[in-house]
Amino acid sequence: MKLRSFVSAGVMLALAAACDPAPAETAAPSPRPEQWLPAPGEQVALWPSGLAIARPELKGPETASGNVARPTMTIYRARGRNTGAAIMVYPGGGYQGLAVGLEGTEICDWATRIGMTCAVLRYRVPQTWWHKDCRCQRQPQPFLPLEDAQRAMGLLRQRAASLGVDPHRIGVIGFSAGGHLVTAISNATGRSYQPVDAADRLSARPDFAMPIYPGHLWSGHGTDLFAFDPVRADAPPTFIVQAEDDPVDDVRNSISYFLALKAAKVPVEMHIYAHGGHAFGLRPTDQPITRWPALAETWLHTIGML
């Protein structure tokens, strides 16, 4: 099915902005109460316990939302009618921590209600992106969150039959830095690590992608992406949401990625709102931007995932 590209009129206003400041580091959202799903999920360790994996830049003991050295994903089954679709959630946090409630389990609460299996990924953090010496961003090597995201996708596809999931209808959604991780796995050329087992022989490419207020994309010049953010013609259909007044990740992160996808002829739909700020998740407020989940559900039907 061919999906037409869509972009709100507000994008043209953002493109015409005269200022061109240096990009700021994506920051973790302001602390908010975490809302957890009432039903327990199945927690899955991503890597075999005896396998040595690279450690992030740990700054203290591991918690649900930070200093993650042994990553996991937690799987929640669809509630009511199982549509056979699944979605993996990448919480934001500036690659320094993880907003596992606001941008993790709460997203699964929505996804499972509409008949999707949902998995929240706790990827390895922290890793430094903003370097004071050059006042610039550099993608760390190895890029640990991408390794974890690709490993988790293989494991989820491996479990698809037991979860009642179609392995060809598994997508990803991410917020802020997690939104960037969505774009990274969408455009990766292959596994970013040496295969471990049979799960790593399955495709790590998502079947649809939803970066929500993403960061680490716009280079700070025109509408160019960073060199470490290539866009491939076989990237999956993509749905983008951001607020024009986002004070953390400039709206040109979304705009630049949209234009790059459009140039590569990748099906893409984008919604830019005048107001909404950053880290709004899907908690309803009186602002129109918080009604984006309804648009996302419609889009998922449009591309044949629901």
URVEN-V645469 format. One record per pair of residues at least 12 apart in sequence whose ideal C-beta (glycine too) atoms are under 6 Angstrom apart, sorted by the first residue. I is the first residue (numbers start at 1). J is the second residue. Records with the same first field share a line. If there is no record, write none. Layout:
I = J, J
//
This chain:
1 = 304
3 = 237, 267, 303
5 = 262, 268
6 = 269
7 = 270
8 = 271, 272
10 = 244, 272
11 = 255, 272
14 = 244, 251, 255
22 = 220
23 = 220
25 = 130
26 = 94, 176, 177, 215, 249
27 = 94, 248
28 = 93, 94, 96, 97
29 = 99, 279
32 = 102
34 = 101
35 = 101, 106
36 = 105
37 = 105, 109
41 = 74, 75, 76
42 = 75
43 = 72, 74
44 = 73
45 = 72
46 = 71, 148, 151, 152
54 = 142
55 = 69
56 = 124, 125, 126, 127, 144
57 = 126
64 = 100
65 = 97, 98, 100
66 = 97
68 = 122, 124, 125
71 = 122, 123, 124, 148
72 = 122
73 = 119, 121, 152
74 = 120
75 = 119
76 = 108, 112, 118
77 = 117
78 = 112, 115, 116, 117
79 = 112, 113
81 = 115
82 = 115, 164
83 = 115, 306
84 = 166
85 = 116, 169, 305, 306
86 = 116, 117, 165, 170
87 = 111, 116, 118, 171, 173
88 = 119, 121, 172
89 = 104, 107, 120, 173
90 = 121, 174, 178, 181
91 = 103, 104, 178
92 = 175, 176, 177, 178
93 = 177
94 = 177
95 = 125, 127, 129, 177
96 = 126
102 = 281
103 = 175, 281
104 = 120
105 = 120
108 = 120
110 = 282, 293
114 = 297
117 = 163, 165
119 = 156
121 = 152
123 = 145, 148
124 = 144, 148
127 = 140, 144
139 = 228
145 = 181
146 = 184, 192
147 = 192, 193
149 = 181, 185
150 = 191, 204
153 = 204
154 = 199, 200, 202, 204
155 = 199
157 = 202
158 = 199
168 = 207
169 = 207, 305
170 = 207
171 = 206, 207, 208
172 = 206, 209
173 = 210
174 = 211
175 = 212
176 = 213, 215
177 = 215
179 = 211, 212, 214
180 = 214, 215, 216
182 = 209, 211
183 = 211
186 = 209, 235, 236
187 = 230, 231, 232, 235
206 = 236
207 = 236
208 = 236, 237, 305
209 = 236, 238
210 = 239
211 = 240
212 = 241
213 = 242, 246, 249, 278
214 = 253
215 = 249, 253
217 = 229, 253, 256, 257
218 = 250, 252, 253, 256
223 = 256, 259
225 = 256, 260
231 = 260, 261, 264
233 = 264
235 = 266
237 = 267, 303
238 = 261, 268
239 = 269, 296, 299
240 = 254, 258, 270
241 = 271, 292
242 = 254
243 = 273, 276, 277, 289
244 = 272, 274
245 = 275
246 = 278
248 = 278
258 = 270
269 = 299
273 = 289
275 = 287
276 = 289
//
